[in-house]
């Protein structure tokens, strides 16, 4: 999982046009991952 620091480092190595989709993909995956964790927590709490 990339962190903000990794993304900034990537932007120095890549052109912005290449790193921006990577940034969006990372944000999307992180958001989905957090939602999955939250839903698992709520399911566990409900039991």
C-alpha positions in Angstrom: 0.0 0.0 0.0 1.5 3.3 -1.1 1.7 6.2 1.4 1.6 9.9 0.6 5.4 10.0 0.8 5.6 7.2 -1.7 3.3 9.0 -4.1 5.3 12.2 -3.8 8.5 10.2 -4.5 6.8 8.6 -7.5 5.8 12.0 -8.9 9.5 13.0 -9.0 10.3 9.9 -11.0 7.3 9.9 -13.3 5.6 12.7 -15.2 2.5 14.0 -13.5 0.2 12.4 -16.2 1.5 9.0 -15.0 1.5 9.5 -11.3 -2.0 11.1 -11.0 -3.8 7.9 -12.1 -1.7 6.0 -9.6 -2.6 8.5 -6.9 -6.3 8.1 -7.7 -6.1 4.3 -7.8 -4.3 4.3 -4.4 -6.9 6.7 -2.9 -9.7 4.4 -4.2 -8.1 1.2 -2.9 -7.5 2.8 0.5 -11.1 4.1 0.7 -12.4 0.6 -0.2 -10.1 -1.0 2.3 -11.2 1.3 5.1 -14.9 0.7 4.2 -14.3 -3.1 4.4 -12.6 -2.8 7.8 -15.5 -0.6 9.1 -18.2 -3.1 7.9 -16.3 -6.0 9.5 -16.1 -4.0 12.8 -19.8 -3.3 12.7 -20.7 -6.9 11.9 -18.5 -8.1 14.8 -20.0 -5.5 17.2 -23.5 -6.6 16.2 -22.9 -10.3 17.2 
